Amino acid sequence: VLKKICGKPVLLLMLERLSKCKLLDEIIISTTVNKNDDPIVELAKNHGYKIFRGDEYDCLDRHYQAVKNSNANIICKITPDCPLIDPKIVDKVIRYFLENKNNFDYVSNVHPATFPDGLDVEVFSNDALKKTWKESKNEEEREHTTTYMWNNPSLFRIGSVLMSNNENLFIKERWTVDYPEDFEFVKIIYENLYDNEKVFDMNEILKFLTKREDIRKINQHLIDKNAVH
């Protein structure tokens, strides 16, 4: 997350995009107590973002503790490997949750996933997070925070936001950053579409890629790894 694109750390580019969300009241960066994450803390402080440090592997506890002392009734979880996160889509998922908060405890655009991989948004109530924190026991559930929620639809009311027109871009587009090829892909997207904190959205990226199939191919061989969702 500290590798640079267009002269800025990937994390900062992502935070610039999230700061454009109309329905986010506050952004908290959740990182670990490990010394090698000190630069993340420094970056956050230098740019005025709140920070919480916790256990490296128990992300559920880290996220719970991060919001426990805040006034947050609703939490939106975004993972840091999504530097192309689209503020409009974040707002869309949050809005759907708000409009249906009496019907759902958890809403996402990843269960099932139809948006490009790397535009992942999860929204859930503080009550749902607290229940998960108390009841979740196994290692995978503690590491991935929300696994217990969507694995237990009998305990949590689950909602989904899908691409329109039954389109599924998840099986075609990989915009997350896990491998060197992913970073190269995202780097080229930014170098072509980014200018002075300009937030280019999903449709602009898709339009650009229709003209540059060579760029899409950089990490397309990794798409089968999407099966984790």
Residue pairs with C-beta under 8 A, 6 or more apart in sequence:
1 9
1 10
1 11
1 14
1 40
1 80
1 81
2 9
2 10
2 11
2 39
2 40
2 43
3 9
3 10
3 183
4 10
5 13
5 83
5 186
5 187
5 190
5 191
5 194
6 13
6 190
6 191
6 194
9 43
10 80
10 83
10 177
10 186
11 29
11 40
11 43
11 80
11 83
12 43
12 47
13 83
13 190
13 194
14 78
14 80
14 82
14 83
14 85
15 27
15 29
15 47
15 49
16 197
16 199
17 83
17 84
17 85
17 86
17 87
17 199
18 24
18 27
18 78
18 85
18 87
18 90
19 27
20 87
20 199
21 87
21 90
21 91
21 94
22 87
22 91
23 90
23 91
23 94
23 95
23 98
24 76
24 90
24 94
25 72
26 50
26 70
26 72
27 49
27 50
28 49
28 50
28 51
28 52
28 66
28 67
28 70
29 40
29 44
29 49
29 50
29 51
29 52
30 51
30 52
30 53
30 54
30 59
30 62
30 63
30 66
31 37
31 40
31 41
31 51
31 52
31 53
32 53
32 54
32 55
32 56
32 62
33 53
33 54
33 55
33 56
34 56
37 53
40 51
41 51
41 53
44 50
44 51
45 51
52 62
52 65
52 66
53 62
54 61
54 62
54 65
54 66
55 61
55 62
57 139
57 142
57 143
58 142
58 143
59 142
59 143
59 144
59 145
60 132
60 133
60 136
60 141
60 142
60 143
60 144
60 145
60 148
61 133
61 142
63 75
63 77
63 129
63 145
64 129
64 130
64 133
67 75
67 126
67 129
72 126
73 125
73 126
74 94
74 97
74 98
74 101
74 123
74 124
74 125
74 126
75 123
75 124
75 125
75 126
75 129
76 90
76 93
76 94
76 121
76 122
76 123
77 121
77 122
77 123
77 124
77 145
77 146
78 85
78 90
78 120
78 121
78 122
79 120
81 118
81 176
81 177
81 178
82 118
82 119
82 120
82 175
82 176
82 177
83 118
83 177
83 186
83 190
84 116
84 118
84 119
84 175
84 186
84 189
84 205
85 118
85 119
85 120
85 121
86 119
86 201
86 202
87 199
87 201
88 201
88 202
89 109
89 115
89 119
89 121
89 202
90 121
92 109
92 161
93 107
93 108
93 109
93 121
93 122
93 123
93 161
94 121
94 123
96 107
96 159
96 161
97 104
97 107
97 123
97 124
97 159
100 107
100 159
101 125
103 157
103 159
104 157
104 158
104 159
105 124
105 125
105 127
105 128
105 149
105 156
105 157
105 158
106 122
106 123
106 124
106 125
106 128
106 146
106 149
106 150
106 156
106 157
106 158
106 159
107 122
107 123
107 124
107 158
107 159
107 160
107 161
108 120
108 121
108 122
108 123
108 146
108 150
108 159
108 160
108 161
109 115
109 119
109 120
109 121
109 160
109 161
109 162
110 120
110 121
110 122
110 229
111 150
111 158
111 160
111 229
112 160
112 162
112 229
113 120
113 170
113 226
113 229
114 162
114 163
114 167
114 168
114 169
114 170
115 163
115 169
115 170
115 202
116 169
116 170
116 172
116 173
116 174
116 175
116 202
116 205
117 170
117 173
117 174
117 175
117 176
117 223
117 226
117 229
118 173
118 174
118 175
118 176
118 177
119 175
119 202
120 176
121 161
122 146
124 146
124 149
128 149
128 156
131 155
131 156
132 141
132 145
132 146
132 148
132 149
135 148
136 142
136 147
136 148
140 147
141 147
141 148
141 151
149 155
149 156
149 158
150 156
150 158
163 169
169 206
170 226
170 229
171 223
171 226
172 223
173 206
173 209
173 216
174 182
174 185
174 219
174 220
174 222
174 223
174 226
175 185
175 186
175 189
175 205
176 182
177 183
177 186
178 222
178 225
179 219
179 222
181 218
181 219
181 221
181 222
182 219
182 222
184 218
184 219
185 215
185 216
185 218
185 219
188 215
188 218
189 205
189 208
189 215
192 208
192 212
193 200
193 204
193 205
193 208
194 200
208 215
209 215
209 216
